[in-house]
Amino acid sequence: MTRPYEFVYIFDSALEESQIDEHLARLHQVITSPDNPNPVTETSHWGRRTLAYTVAGKEVGHYVIVRCDAQPDSLTELERQIKLEPAVLRHLIVLNEGLAPLTPDEAETEAPATATETEAPATAAETEAPATAAETEAPATAAETEAPAAAAEGGTE
């Protein structure tokens, strides 16, 4: 029984999109079977993106999201092949249980609601800075500050 999976690949940014497609075709032969000759249902090239940190000496990677239907037991071999592929900097394979991720273009068109649309405006009391402890407490008297010092010295009043 096949299950829906989502693969996220980060390829070396020096590769062209056609070269990346060749690598993907070779990797996805592992999950191709007679009962599922075309397992890939969707491929989305997100393009070159700056990585959060350097990976294998690279600061930029080419992101590709692939959705497919595969046999769970074929993923072990696919994972092994991906690890042996020097063009793949990082990868992630997850069971797809939801909607497809938005492409960067779709994400721009579906901007999130602003705070003014979803929340009531703040009152003046809510926007004022909270008072510090020094502002809210009464100043200490001389007797209060001398008593702990005398107790520490061993004397009594």
N, C-alpha and C positions, 0 to 999 in steps of 0.2 A: 504494500500500500504506500503510495507516495504522499508526502506531506509538503505543505508550502514553506519555503525557506527564503530568507533574505541574506544576501552576501554583500558585505561592504569591503571593497578593496581600495587600498591606497598604493598606486603604482608610482614608479620613478617618474618624475616630471620631465625627464629628458625624452621619454617615449612619445611618439605621435599617437593620435587616436586610432589609426588603422593598425599600428603595432600592438596597441593594447587589446583591440578586438581579436587579433590573432592569438595573443596569450590567453584571453578568455575562452576562445573556441577550443584551444588545446586543453585547458583546465576542465572545461565543462564536458569533455568527452568521457570523463570518468563517471559522471552521473547519468550519462545517456544509456538507455537500455532498450531492448526490443519492444517492450510494452510502453515505453516513454521515449520515443525517438527525438523529441524536441522539448527538453525539460525547461528551458529558459522562457519565461513568460514576458519579462520586461527587463530592459537594460537602460539605465540612466547614467549618462556621463555628466558628472557635476563639474568637471574641468579641474584646472590647477588651483590649489588652495594652499595658503601658508599653514604649515603644521604648528601645533602648539609648542613643540620642542623638536630638536633635531632627531631624526631617525636615520640611522645608518649614514650619518654625515649629510643628510638632505634636509633642507628647510622648507621645501615646497613639494607637494605630492599631487598626483592626479587621482581624484576620487571617482569611483564607479560603484553604483548600487545595482545589484542584480536580483531579481525575484524569479524563483523557479520552483518546480515541483520535483522532489527527489526522494529516493529511498533512503531512510535513515542510515542503513548500513553502508551506503556508498559514500557517506560524508567522511568517514575515516580515511579512505584513500584520497579523497579530494583534499582534505586538510594536509596530508603528507605531501601531495604534489605542490600545493601552494607554498609550503614551507621550503621546498626545494627550488622554487622559482625565484631567482635573484631580482627580478623586476618588481616583485610585490614587496613593498616596504612593511605594510601591516594589513591584516584582514580580520573580519569578524563574520561569523555565521550564526544566525539566530533563527529560531522557529518563528515564522510570520503569523501573528495572531491578530493583526489589525490592518488598517489602511496603509497605503503606500506613503512613504515620506514625501513631502512637498519638495519639488525642485527649487533651486534658488529663485527662479523667475516667478514661480507660483507663490512662494513665500512673500515676495515683495508686493504682489497684488492683493494678498490677503493679510493686510496689516492688522495688528491687534488693536482692540478698542483702547482709546485713551482713557486716562483716569477720570477726566471730566464727564465722559459718557457713562461710566459705570458706577461712580461714587458720588455721594453728595458733597457739596463744597464744605471745606473745613471751617469751623467757627474760629473766631479770634482766640479763644481760650485754648483750642487744640493746637494752634500754630505757634503759640508763645513757647519759648524755651523753658524747661522745668527749672525750678529754683534749686540751687545747690544746697547741701546740708549746712554750710556756713551761713547762708542767707536765712534759713528757716529756724535755726536754733538760736536761743538767747545767748548773749555773751556770758562767759563763765565769770563768776565772782572770784575775788581774791581768796576767800575762804575755801572754795571748791578746788582751786588749783594748789593751795598749800597743804591740804590734808593728805593727799596721796603722796606728796613728797616727804612729809614728816613720817608717814607710816613706813615708807621705804627705808628711812634712816634708822628706824627702830624706836623713835620717840613717839610720845603721845601728847595730845594737847590738853 
